[in-house]
Amino acid sequence: MDRQEIAALAEEAGFPRISLYFPTHEKGREIQQDPIRLKNAVAEAAAELERAGWRGSDIDRVLDEARARTEYSDFWLHQGRALAAFIDGDGATRFVKLPEETGETVIVAERYHLRPLIRMFGARRRGYLLAVTREMAALHEVTQYDITRFQVEGMPESIDQVREEINFQDDVGFHSNMRGSVASHQGGAEGAPQFHGLGPSSEDYEEVELVEYLGRVARAADDHLDRYGAGAPLALVAEPRTYGHLRPLMKYHWMLDEGLQLNPAALDEKELHRRAWEALARDLDEDRDAALERLQAQLGSDGGAQRDIAALARAAVEGRLHSIFLEPGAHRWGHYDSDRHDVAFAEAPGNGEEDLIDFIAVRTLQQGGAVYAFEPPEADRLGPVAGVLRF
């Protein structure tokens, strides 16, 4: 689950959009409780649909796929600490395994309730790791919970791939300032590779290969992160010599000043994840602290921050929110009127109503803003939602 997947769920609209959340167990006899929790959640969703005027046959059609999972099976042996289910009006059901425990929640509304996903996966609590050796180059997304490798267009898998692709003739020239490019041909001595300004030694030859390889890695990583990175920090891990060559080639703005100068191939996935998250979390915590300080300084001063839900909803739709903080358990029901650019409040969710705090959070995320959770003391003073404006 990532920001793009959350945004895709947010785009779906039309009653009903059913969101179910409940805790699960990763092992032990307690796993047998989990299908019962789903069964109870489905029953509550059926009651909500009935209150909205839906008939029994239509309710069954929407909930049948979810009900099929309410019997104990191998499906329940591979869950995390919680499970979410999203059911649309045609009954298509998507289950999402969650790495953090969440309360039991059933919401039937015009849109999916996505705030727990934002808190876990989208609230600027992720970064990237670029791990490079001669034998491997890999870009990973890193969260507190896991590490996931990406396929990156144009990134060589190893220095061997670069070596095979470059047609080193007897006469070869190389310009070190041609970042990410294949070496150009220049004159040289017959019978041996000659590199402009270098000579025929094996050490020079290996250095040229390494710089060419790392240039391609840097260009591919930069291009990918410029398109999809959304300002998340990047940590580089490589042995000191490789690190020293690669670090100046990287142009991604949010790269950490200090990466990890060690051999990533010497670490198993668990240890690589631990080291990467330790480095990235420091940067992410600094971002949150700076955003909170800015929020507190601007609230009530020059209008650069807001706590009013209607004003925040308008700003979120217009892409004017730099960052928001929200109280994880708070709800404000209603809907956003796009014609009047205002909100209408309601006492409870229902046909056409949704959680307005969720609405603000999702649209802030879609527009590239940062979403953070209030800690309990902060929520008491500033909650349930507050945001800093870009303009």
C-alpha positions as CSV (number, residue, x, y, z in Angstrom):
1,M,0.0,0.0,0.0
2,D,1.4,3.4,-1.0
3,R,0.2,7.0,-1.6
4,Q,-0.8,6.2,-5.2
5,E,-3.0,3.3,-4.1
6,I,-4.6,5.4,-1.3
7,A,-5.3,8.2,-3.9
8,A,-6.9,5.6,-6.2
9,L,-9.2,4.5,-3.5
10,A,-10.0,8.1,-2.7
11,E,-11.1,8.7,-6.3
12,E,-13.9,6.2,-6.0
13,A,-17.2,7.7,-5.0
14,G,-20.9,6.8,-5.0
15,F,-23.1,5.3,-2.3
16,P,-22.3,2.8,-0.9
17,R,-18.6,2.7,-0.3
18,I,-18.1,0.4,2.7
19,S,-15.0,0.6,4.9
20,L,-14.3,-2.1,7.5
21,Y,-11.4,-2.1,9.9
22,F,-10.7,-4.5,12.8
23,P,-7.7,-6.0,14.6
24,T,-6.3,-9.4,13.7
25,H,-3.7,-11.9,15.0
26,E,-0.5,-12.9,13.3
27,K,-0.3,-16.3,15.0
28,G,-1.7,-18.5,17.8
29,R,-5.2,-19.9,18.5
30,E,-6.5,-16.3,18.7
31,I,-6.5,-16.3,14.8
32,Q,-9.8,-18.2,15.0
33,Q,-11.4,-15.0,16.4
34,D,-10.6,-13.0,13.3
35,P,-13.2,-14.4,10.8
36,I,-15.8,-13.8,13.6
37,R,-14.8,-10.1,13.7
38,L,-15.2,-9.9,10.0
39,K,-18.6,-11.5,10.2
40,N,-19.7,-9.0,12.9
41,A,-18.4,-6.1,10.8
42,V,-20.3,-7.4,7.7
43,A,-23.5,-7.7,9.7
44,E,-23.1,-4.1,10.9
45,A,-22.6,-2.9,7.3
46,A,-25.8,-4.8,6.3
47,A,-27.7,-3.0,9.0
48,E,-26.4,0.3,7.8
49,L,-27.4,-0.4,4.3
50,E,-30.9,-1.5,5.5
51,R,-31.2,1.8,7.4
52,A,-30.4,3.6,4.1
53,G,-33.3,1.9,2.5
54,W,-31.6,-1.0,0.7
55,R,-33.4,-4.3,0.1
56,G,-32.2,-7.7,1.3
57,S,-31.2,-9.0,-2.2
58,D,-29.2,-5.9,-3.0
59,I,-27.5,-6.0,0.4
60,D,-26.5,-9.7,-0.2
61,R,-25.1,-8.9,-3.7
62,V,-22.8,-6.2,-2.2
63,L,-21.7,-8.2,0.8
64,D,-21.5,-11.7,-0.5
65,E,-17.7,-11.6,-1.4
66,A,-16.8,-10.3,2.0
67,R,-19.1,-12.9,3.7
68,A,-17.2,-15.7,1.8
69,R,-14.2,-14.9,4.0
70,T,-16.1,-15.2,7.3
71,E,-15.4,-18.9,7.6
72,Y,-12.0,-19.9,9.0
73,S,-9.5,-20.8,6.2
74,D,-5.8,-20.4,5.2
75,F,-6.6,-16.7,4.4
76,W,-6.5,-16.0,8.1
77,L,-3.0,-17.5,8.6
78,H,-1.3,-14.7,6.8
79,Q,-2.6,-11.5,8.3
80,G,-0.9,-8.6,10.1
81,R,-2.0,-6.8,13.2
82,A,-5.2,-5.5,11.6
83,L,-7.2,-5.9,8.4
84,A,-9.2,-3.4,6.3
85,A,-11.8,-4.3,3.7
86,F,-13.2,-1.9,1.1
87,I,-16.4,-2.9,-0.7
88,D,-17.9,-0.9,-3.6
89,G,-21.6,-0.8,-4.7
90,D,-21.0,-3.8,-7.0
91,G,-19.7,-6.0,-4.2
92,A,-16.0,-5.9,-5.4
93,T,-14.0,-6.3,-2.2
94,R,-10.4,-5.4,-1.5
95,F,-8.6,-6.6,1.6
96,V,-5.6,-4.7,2.9
97,K,-3.3,-6.2,5.6
98,L,-2.3,-3.5,8.1
99,P,1.0,-3.4,10.1
100,E,-0.6,-1.5,13.1
101,E,-3.5,-2.4,15.2
102,T,-6.6,-0.4,14.6
103,G,-10.0,-0.3,16.3
104,E,-13.1,-1.9,15.0
105,T,-14.7,0.5,12.5
106,V,-17.6,0.1,10.1
107,I,-18.4,3.1,7.9
108,V,-21.0,3.1,5.0
109,A,-20.8,6.4,3.1
110,E,-20.3,8.1,-0.2
111,R,-16.5,7.5,-0.1
112,Y,-14.1,5.2,1.6
113,H,-12.8,6.0,5.1
114,L,-9.0,6.1,4.5
115,R,-7.5,7.9,7.5
116,P,-6.1,4.8,9.1
117,L,-4.3,4.0,5.8
118,I,-3.0,7.6,5.6
119,R,-1.7,7.4,9.1
120,M,0.2,4.1,8.4
121,F,1.3,4.5,4.8
122,G,0.9,8.0,3.6
123,A,1.6,10.5,6.3
124,R,5.2,11.3,5.4
125,R,6.4,8.3,7.2
126,R,8.2,6.7,4.3
127,G,11.5,7.3,2.5
128,Y,13.8,5.6,0.0
129,L,17.0,3.6,0.1
130,L,19.4,3.3,-2.9
131,A,21.6,0.3,-2.2
132,V,24.6,0.0,-4.7
133,T,27.4,-2.5,-5.1
134,R,29.3,-3.5,-8.2
135,E,27.0,-6.6,-8.4
136,M,23.7,-4.9,-7.6
137,A,21.8,-1.6,-7.8
138,A,18.4,-1.4,-6.1
139,L,16.0,1.4,-5.1
140,H,13.7,0.5,-2.2
141,E,10.7,2.2,-0.5
142,V,11.2,2.1,3.2
143,T,8.5,2.5,5.9
144,Q,8.6,1.8,9.6
145,Y,7.2,-1.6,8.8
146,D,8.8,-2.9,5.7
147,I,11.2,-2.4,2.8
148,T,10.1,-3.0,-0.8
149,R,12.3,-3.0,-3.9
150,F,11.2,-1.1,-7.0
151,Q,11.8,-1.9,-10.7
152,V,13.4,1.3,-12.0
153,E,13.4,2.1,-15.7
154,G,16.9,2.4,-17.1
155,M,18.8,1.3,-13.9
156,P,21.5,-1.2,-14.6
157,E,21.3,-4.4,-12.6
158,S,25.1,-4.5,-12.1
159,I,28.4,-3.3,-13.5
160,D,28.5,-6.4,-15.7
161,Q,25.4,-5.2,-17.6
162,V,27.2,-1.9,-18.3
163,R,30.3,-3.7,-19.4
164,E,28.4,-5.9,-21.8
165,E,26.5,-3.0,-23.3
166,I,29.5,-0.8,-24.0
167,N,31.3,-1.8,-27.2
168,F,34.9,-1.2,-26.1
169,Q,36.7,-1.3,-29.4
170,D,40.5,-1.0,-29.7
171,D,40.1,2.8,-29.8
172,V,37.9,4.1,-27.0
173,G,37.6,7.5,-25.4
174,F,35.8,8.6,-22.2
175,H,34.7,11.9,-20.9
176,S,34.0,11.7,-17.1
177,N,31.7,14.7,-17.2
178,M,29.2,12.9,-19.5
179,R,27.0,11.9,-16.6
180,G,25.1,8.7,-17.3
181,S,26.2,8.4,-20.9
182,V,28.0,5.8,-22.8
183,A,31.7,6.5,-23.4
184,S,32.5,8.2,-26.7
185,H,35.1,7.0,-29.1
186,Q,38.5,8.6,-29.3
187,G,41.8,7.6,-30.8
188,G,44.1,5.2,-28.9
189,A,47.0,2.8,-29.3
190,E,46.4,-0.2,-31.4
191,G,45.6,-3.5,-29.5
192,A,44.6,-2.0,-26.1
193,P,41.7,0.1,-24.7
194,Q,42.8,3.7,-24.4
195,F,40.7,6.2,-22.4
196,H,41.1,9.9,-22.9
197,G,43.6,11.2,-20.4
198,L,44.0,7.8,-18.7
199,G,46.0,5.1,-20.5
200,P,45.8,1.4,-20.9
201,S,46.1,0.2,-17.3
202,S,43.6,-2.2,-15.8
203,E,43.0,0.2,-12.9
204,D,42.1,3.0,-15.2
205,Y,39.8,0.7,-17.1
206,E,38.0,-0.4,-14.0
207,E,37.6,3.2,-12.8
208,V,36.0,4.1,-16.1
209,E,33.6,1.2,-15.9
210,L,32.7,2.1,-12.3
211,V,32.0,5.8,-13.1
212,E,30.0,4.9,-16.2
213,Y,27.9,2.4,-14.2
214,L,27.3,4.8,-11.3
215,G,26.3,7.6,-13.7
216,R,23.6,5.4,-15.1
217,V,22.4,4.4,-11.6
218,A,22.3,8.0,-10.5
219,R,20.4,9.2,-13.6
220,A,17.8,6.4,-13.4
221,A,17.2,6.9,-9.6
222,D,16.9,10.7,-10.0
223,D,14.4,10.4,-12.9
224,H,12.3,7.9,-10.9
225,L,12.3,9.9,-7.7
226,D,11.6,13.2,-9.4
227,R,8.4,11.7,-10.8
228,Y,7.3,9.5,-7.9
229,G,9.3,10.5,-4.8
230,A,6.9,13.3,-3.6
231,G,9.6,14.9,-1.5
232,A,10.3,11.8,0.6
233,P,13.9,11.5,1.9
234,L,16.5,9.2,0.2
235,A,19.3,7.4,2.0
236,L,22.3,6.0,0.0
237,V,24.1,2.9,1.2
238,A,27.3,1.7,-0.5
239,E,30.9,0.9,0.4
240,P,33.0,4.0,0.9
241,R,34.7,4.1,-2.5
242,T,31.4,3.5,-4.4
243,Y,29.6,6.0,-2.1
244,G,32.3,8.7,-2.7
245,H,31.8,8.4,-6.5
246,L,28.0,8.1,-6.5
247,R,27.0,10.7,-3.9
248,P,28.1,13.7,-6.1
249,L,26.3,12.3,-9.1
250,M,22.9,12.2,-7.4
251,K,20.7,15.3,-8.0
252,Y,17.6,14.4,-6.0
253,H,16.8,17.3,-3.7
254,W,15.8,15.4,-0.6
255,M,18.8,13.1,-0.4
256,L,20.2,12.8,3.1
257,D,23.5,14.5,3.7
258,E,24.8,11.5,5.5
259,G,24.1,8.0,4.2
260,L,25.4,4.6,5.2
261,Q,28.9,3.8,4.0
262,L,28.9,0.1,4.3
263,N,28.3,-2.9,2.0
264,P,24.6,-3.5,1.7
265,A,25.1,-7.0,0.4
266,A,26.6,-8.0,3.8
267,L,23.2,-7.3,5.5
268,D,20.1,-9.4,5.4
269,E,16.8,-7.7,4.6
270,K,15.8,-7.3,8.2
271,E,19.1,-5.6,9.2
272,L,19.1,-3.4,6.0
273,H,15.6,-2.3,6.8
274,R,16.5,-1.5,10.4
275,R,19.6,0.6,9.4
276,A,17.7,2.4,6.6
277,W,14.7,3.3,8.8
278,E,17.0,4.5,11.6
279,A,18.6,7.0,9.2
280,L,15.4,8.1,7.5
281,A,13.3,8.5,10.7
282,R,15.6,11.2,12.0
283,D,14.9,13.3,8.9
284,L,11.2,12.5,9.0
285,D,10.9,13.5,12.6
286,E,12.7,16.8,11.9
287,D,10.1,17.5,9.1
288,R,7.2,16.8,11.5
289,D,8.7,19.0,14.3
290,A,9.3,21.8,11.8
291,A,5.7,21.5,10.5
292,L,4.2,21.6,14.0
293,E,6.3,24.6,15.0
294,R,5.1,26.4,11.9
295,L,1.5,25.5,12.6
296,Q,1.7,26.8,16.2
297,A,3.4,30.0,15.1
298,Q,0.9,30.8,12.4
299,L,-2.4,29.9,14.0
300,G,-4.3,33.0,14.9
301,S,-1.7,35.3,13.5
302,D,-1.6,36.1,9.8
303,G,-4.1,33.5,8.5
304,G,-1.2,31.2,7.4
305,A,-2.8,28.3,9.3
306,Q,-6.4,27.2,9.9
307,R,-8.4,25.0,12.2
308,D,-11.8,25.7,10.7
309,I,-13.0,22.6,8.9
310,A,-14.9,24.4,6.1
311,A,-11.8,26.6,5.4
312,L,-9.5,23.6,5.4
313,A,-11.8,21.6,3.1
314,R,-11.8,24.5,0.6
315,A,-8.0,24.8,0.8
316,A,-7.5,21.0,0.4
317,V,-9.6,21.0,-2.8
318,E,-7.7,24.0,-4.2
319,G,-4.3,22.4,-3.4
320,R,-3.4,25.1,-0.9
321,L,-2.5,23.0,2.1
322,H,1.2,22.6,2.8
323,S,0.6,20.2,5.7
324,I,-2.1,19.1,8.1
325,F,-2.3,17.6,11.5
326,L,-5.3,15.5,12.5
327,E,-6.6,13.7,15.6
328,P,-6.6,9.9,14.7
329,G,-9.9,9.1,16.4
330,A,-11.9,12.2,15.6
331,H,-14.8,12.4,13.1
332,R,-16.8,15.3,11.7
333,W,-19.6,14.1,9.4
334,G,-21.0,16.0,6.4
335,H,-20.2,16.6,2.8
336,Y,-18.3,19.1,0.6
337,D,-20.5,21.2,-1.7
338,S,-18.4,21.8,-4.8
339,D,-20.9,24.4,-6.2
340,R,-20.8,26.6,-3.1
341,H,-17.3,25.6,-2.1
342,D,-18.5,25.0,1.4
343,V,-19.4,22.1,3.7
344,A,-22.7,21.0,5.1
345,F,-22.4,19.2,8.5
346,A,-24.3,16.2,9.6
347,E,-24.7,14.3,12.9
348,A,-23.8,10.9,11.6
349,P,-22.6,9.1,8.4
350,G,-25.3,8.2,5.9
351,N,-26.3,8.4,2.3
352,G,-24.0,11.1,0.8
353,E,-22.3,11.9,4.1
354,E,-18.6,11.3,4.8
355,D,-16.0,12.1,7.4
356,L,-14.8,15.6,6.6
357,I,-11.5,15.1,8.4
358,D,-10.9,12.2,6.1
359,F,-11.9,14.3,3.1
360,I,-9.3,17.0,4.0
361,A,-6.6,14.4,4.7
362,V,-7.1,12.5,1.4
363,R,-7.1,15.6,-0.7
364,T,-4.1,17.1,1.0
365,L,-2.2,13.8,0.3
366,Q,-3.4,13.9,-3.4
367,Q,-2.1,17.4,-3.8
368,G,1.4,16.5,-2.5
369,G,0.9,17.9,1.1
370,A,2.1,16.2,4.2
371,V,-0.3,14.6,6.7
372,Y,0.7,14.1,10.3
373,A,-1.1,12.7,13.4
374,F,-1.5,14.8,16.5
375,E,-0.1,13.3,19.7
376,P,-2.6,13.4,22.6
377,P,-1.4,16.7,24.2
378,E,-1.3,18.4,20.8
379,A,-4.8,17.1,19.9
380,D,-6.2,18.5,23.2
381,R,-5.0,22.0,22.3
382,L,-5.2,22.0,18.5
383,G,-7.4,19.2,17.3
384,P,-9.3,17.7,15.7
385,V,-7.6,19.0,12.5
386,A,-5.4,22.0,11.7
387,G,-3.4,22.9,8.6
388,V,-0.6,25.2,7.3
389,L,-1.5,27.0,4.0
390,R,0.9,27.2,1.1
391,F,-0.6,30.5,0.0
